[in-house]
Amino acid sequence: METLGADGAHSVSARVREQAKAHLSRKVNTWLMDSRVLPAELARKAGLPRDSISRYVLKKSLPTEENLRALAKAMGCEPSDLIPNRSEVLVDPDNSTLEMVMSNEQPGKAWLRVHQLMSVETAQKIIALLQADRVAADRKSGR
């Protein structure tokens, strides 16, 4: 996924979600035809609401991670067969988070939560900083 600002990230995410819906629709449709199973029967087998399969086939929605696993199990495949890029699809660009909470028990330490689209270069720099911090803490504690 290319690096974009907030508006661009949202449009990329929307495109990725639409592509995932189309892929899921094709996979479910093909399975239903090959298996000669009705959508309601697949929904029952997967333990999903009756209209779920129709919504997936019509590209109206994507399943939750839990429902995706149940659907894949019912179809005898892996969740990644139904939605190959699901980790990216399940990211909600409207729910990006950047949060720091100071530790009360360890002065000078903080918890950091980052859930935000960024360039790979920036992500690698953040990971390198976190790893260096961990190494320094291990040395200080004698580990």
N, C-alpha and C positions, 0 to 999 in steps of 0.2 A: 504494500500500500504506500503510495507516495506521501510525502510530508506536506501538509497543508495547514492553513490556519483553521480556526474553529468552524467557520462556514464551509470551507472546503472539506474538512474532515467529515462533516455531517453529510455532504453530498456523496463522498466516496463511500461512507458507511451505508447510505441509502441504496447506492448502486450495488454494493456487495450483498446487501440483504435481498434485493430483487433478483440477483443472479442465484442466490441460494434458494429462494422460493421456486424459481424456474427449475433448478436442478432437482430439488426435492419432488416437485410435481412430476417431472419425467420419470424419476426412479419409482415413485409410488404407482403411477399409472402403468408403467411397464410391468411391475410386480403383480398388480391386480389383474391385468390381462393375461400374463403368463400363468398365474396361479388359478385363474378363473374364480376369484374370490370377490365378493361384493365389498364396497367400502365399509358398510356397517359391520360386516363380519370381521374385517381387519381391525376396526376400532375395538370391537369386543375382545378379540384375541390380545390386543395390546393394552386393554384396560383403559381406553381413552373414551371421552364423550363421543357419541355417535356421529356428530357433525364434524369432528376434527379432521377426519381423512378427507372429506369433501373440501374443507377449508384449505388443506395443504395442496390438494390436486388443483384447486382453482387459484392457487397462488395468493390467497387472502391473508395467510399468516404462517408463521414458523412455530414449530413446537418448542416448548421449554426444553432444557437439557434433560430433565427427567422423562418427559414425554418422548423425546427423541430416542433415548435409550430403550424405552418400552416399545416404541414403534420398530426400531431396528431389530430388537429381539424377536418380535412377532414376525418380522419379515425374514429372519435368519441371516442378518447381515450386521455390519458394524455401523455405529452412528456416523462415522466419517465417510461411509459409502453414500449416505443420504445427504449429508451436508459436509463436504470436504474441508471447508474453511470455517468450521463452526466456531472456533475460538475468536475469530475476527467478527463473525456475524453476531455473536452474543454480546459484543461490546456495545454499550449504549453511549453514543457520543454526547448526548445531552446530560450524562451523569459523570462527566470527568471530575476527578477529585485531586486536589493537592492540599494535603493537610499535615500539620506538624503539631504534636502534642508533647509538651514537656513532661519528663518523668519526675514524679514526686520522690521516688525511692532512690534515683540515681542522678544527683545534681550534675548538670552539664550534659545530660543525655536527653534525647527526644525520640519519639516514635514518628516515623515519616510514612505517609501513604501517598502514593502517586499512581493515579489511574488516568492517564492522559496520552493522547496521540502525540508523538514527537518523532524527530528524525532518529534513525538507527545510531548515528554518530552521538547524538545527545544521550540516548539510552545507554550506550556503551560507556560514556563518560560517567554517568551516574552509577552504573554498576562498578566501574573501576574505583570510584570514590568510596563506595560502600565496602568493597573488598579491602581497600587500604585501611579504612577505619577498623574493620574487623581484625586485620593483621596487627595493627597497632595496639588494639585492646588486648589481643591474645598475648603479645609480647609483654605488655605492662602487667598482666596477671600471671605471667610465667608459664603459659601453656605452650 
